[in-house]
Amino acid sequence: MLKWLEQLSDANQHTIAALGAISTLAAVVVSLVLALIAQRSSRTRINARAAVSVMFHSTLEGRPKPKYVTVTITNVGLMPVMIPFSFFHWKMPFKSGSWMINPWDYSQHDPWVPQRTYPAEIRPRGSATFFLSEIDRFRSTMAEMLQEVSHLRWRVRFIKAIVLTDDGKIFKVKLDKTIRREVAKVRRTAKALSHL
């Protein structure tokens, strides 16, 4: 029996060496894939959505409802995310740099928006809503931005927003149609004023 095993191993020594090399390579590939999965799971991962939000409360009955530009950030990763004070930026296509927006909820502007301390932590699988601006302030800020790029105002249709986390990662913000409508209104107003 042992003689048969010796003859088999002598006749197939290259095949056995190839199988050994393939199994070693497979073990290296599996360990690299597992290391990559572990690294990706510890990365910062968020989803962000900006919208115009209307405040409803019983004390506002019969009065105009305050409107705010808000950003809801959801932590879809496995690690906590820190959101710094200067987390939100507007970005215009073909323009270097961006416009940083100081959040409205950093200080107590009105009784409807709770004051928030920064950096703000969002736990894994958690979300938080940040108040960026009161609607009139948003319109005036957007009008100022339009004046800066008045020679290429058509680009405003393609305006983007990004969120920057405390660890330096950049994420795109999905802009709700309510924001898009407000930007379009400001753009039309600026265009009408430029023709006067």
C-alpha positions in Angstrom: 0.0 0.0 0.0 2.8 2.5 0.9 4.6 1.6 -2.3 1.5 2.5 -4.4 1.3 5.9 -2.6 5.0 6.5 -3.3 4.6 5.7 -7.0 1.5 7.9 -7.2 3.3 10.9 -5.5 6.4 10.4 -7.7 4.3 10.3 -10.9 2.2 13.4 -9.9 4.7 15.5 -8.0 4.1 18.5 -10.3 0.4 18.2 -9.8 0.7 18.0 -6.1 3.1 21.1 -6.1 0.6 23.0 -8.2 -2.3 22.1 -5.9 -0.2 23.3 -2.9 0.6 26.6 -4.7 -3.1 27.1 -5.6 -4.3 26.5 -2.1 -1.7 28.9 -0.7 -2.8 31.6 -3.2 -6.5 30.9 -2.3 -5.7 31.4 1.4 -3.9 34.7 0.6 -6.9 35.9 -1.5 -9.4 35.0 1.2 -7.4 36.8 3.9 -7.1 39.9 1.7 -10.8 39.9 1.0 -11.6 39.6 4.7 -9.2 42.4 5.5 -10.9 44.6 2.9 -14.4 43.8 4.2 -13.2 44.7 7.8 -11.7 47.9 6.6 -14.8 48.9 4.6 -17.1 48.3 7.6 -15.1 50.7 9.8 -15.3 53.5 7.2 -17.5 56.5 7.7 -20.7 56.1 5.7 -23.6 58.5 5.7 -26.7 59.4 3.6 -27.7 63.1 3.6 -30.8 64.8 2.3 -31.6 68.5 2.2 -35.2 69.8 2.1 -37.4 72.8 3.0 -39.2 71.9 6.2 -42.3 73.7 7.6 -42.7 74.0 11.4 -46.2 73.1 12.6 -47.3 73.8 16.2 -50.6 74.5 17.9 -49.3 77.9 19.0 -48.8 78.9 15.4 -52.5 78.4 14.6 -53.6 81.1 12.2 -50.1 82.5 11.8 -47.6 81.9 9.1 -45.6 78.7 9.6 -41.9 79.2 9.8 -39.8 77.4 7.1 -36.3 76.2 7.3 -33.7 74.5 5.1 -32.8 71.3 6.9 -30.4 68.4 6.3 -31.1 65.0 7.6 -28.0 62.8 8.0 -28.3 59.1 8.5 -25.3 57.1 9.7 -25.4 53.9 7.6 -21.9 52.7 8.8 -20.9 50.7 11.8 -18.9 53.4 13.6 -20.2 56.7 15.1 -19.9 59.8 12.8 -18.9 63.3 14.0 -20.5 66.2 12.2 -18.4 69.4 12.5 -19.7 73.0 12.6 -18.7 73.7 9.0 -20.2 70.5 7.6 -22.4 71.8 4.8 -21.1 73.3 1.5 -22.7 74.4 -1.7 -20.8 73.5 -4.9 -21.3 75.0 -8.3 -20.1 73.1 -11.5 -17.0 74.5 -13.1 -16.2 76.7 -10.1 -13.3 76.1 -7.9 -14.0 76.1 -4.2 -17.4 76.0 -2.4 -19.6 78.1 -0.2 -19.6 77.0 3.4 -22.9 77.4 5.3 -22.9 78.1 9.1 -25.8 76.1 10.6 -28.8 78.0 11.9 -29.1 75.7 14.9 -25.7 76.6 16.3 -27.2 79.5 18.3 -30.7 80.2 19.5 -32.2 82.3 16.7 -35.9 81.5 17.4 -37.9 79.4 19.8 -38.7 76.7 17.2 -35.2 75.6 16.5 -33.3 73.8 19.3 -29.7 74.8 19.8 -27.2 72.2 18.9 -23.5 71.8 20.0 -20.9 70.9 17.5 -19.3 68.6 16.6 -22.5 66.5 16.8 -22.3 62.7 17.0 -24.5 60.4 15.1 -24.5 56.8 16.3 -24.5 53.8 13.9 -27.9 53.3 12.3 -29.0 56.6 13.7 -30.0 59.9 12.1 -30.2 63.6 13.0 -31.8 66.6 11.4 -29.7 69.8 11.2 -31.3 73.3 10.7 -29.2 75.0 8.1 -31.0 78.2 7.5 -34.3 80.1 7.9 -36.0 80.3 4.5 -35.5 84.1 4.0 -31.9 83.8 4.9 -31.5 80.9 2.5 -32.9 83.0 -0.3 -30.7 86.0 0.4 -27.6 83.7 0.7 -28.5 82.0 -2.6 -29.0 85.5 -4.2 -25.5 86.5 -3.1 -24.0 83.3 -4.5 -25.8 84.0 -7.8 -24.2 87.5 -7.9 -20.8 85.9 -7.7 -21.5 83.7 -10.7 -23.7 86.1 -12.6 -21.8 85.6 -15.9 -22.7 81.9 -15.8 -26.0 81.8 -14.0 -27.2 78.8 -16.0 -25.0 76.6 -13.8 -27.3 77.2 -10.8 -29.6 74.5 -12.2 -26.8 72.0 -11.5 -25.9 73.2 -8.0 -24.8 70.5 -5.6 -24.4 70.2 -1.9 -21.8 68.2 0.0 -21.4 67.2 3.7 -18.0 67.1 5.2 -17.5 64.8 8.2 -15.0 65.4 11.0 -12.6 62.8 9.6 -12.4 64.7 6.3 -14.7 62.5 4.2 -17.0 64.1 1.6 -20.5 62.9 0.8 -23.0 64.2 -1.7 -26.3 65.5 -0.4 -29.5 64.6 -2.2 -31.5 67.8 -2.8 -35.2 67.5 -2.4 -37.5 69.1 -5.0 -38.5 71.7 -2.4 -34.9 73.0 -2.4 -34.7 72.9 -6.2 -37.9 75.0 -6.4 -36.5 77.6 -4.0 -33.2 77.8 -6.0 -35.2 78.2 -9.2 -37.3 81.0 -7.6 -34.1 82.9 -6.6 -32.6 82.4 -10.0 -35.7 83.8 -11.8 -35.8 86.8 -9.4 -32.1 87.5 -10.0 -32.6 87.2 -13.8 -35.6 89.6 -13.7 -33.6 92.1 -11.6 -30.6 91.9 -14.0 -32.9 92.9 -16.9 -34.1 96.1 -15.2 
